[in-house]
């Protein structure tokens, strides 16, 4: 599968749990609170960021529908 370098790097960071979420910052001792301060969730994790967050879901839905105006739906 062809992907740009940015996409491959992001995928590598996700797979190796290296995205700087509050959960990872707390593990490194860089913040005392691993919670997601914007929405008050228990923990800001990669799983939350990519699968559970309503903002991410809305973004993925809108990106997934980009081709709809071109008869690809």
Residue pairs with C-beta under 8 A, 6 or more apart in sequence:
3 11
12 18
13 19
14 46
14 50
17 24
17 46
18 24
19 46
19 49
21 44
21 45
21 46
21 48
21 49
22 31
22 33
22 34
22 35
22 36
22 37
22 43
22 44
23 34
23 43
23 44
23 45
23 46
25 31
25 34
26 32
26 33
26 34
27 34
34 43
34 44
35 41
35 42
35 43
35 44
36 42
36 43
36 44
36 48
37 44
39 53
41 48
41 52
49 56
50 56
65 73
67 73
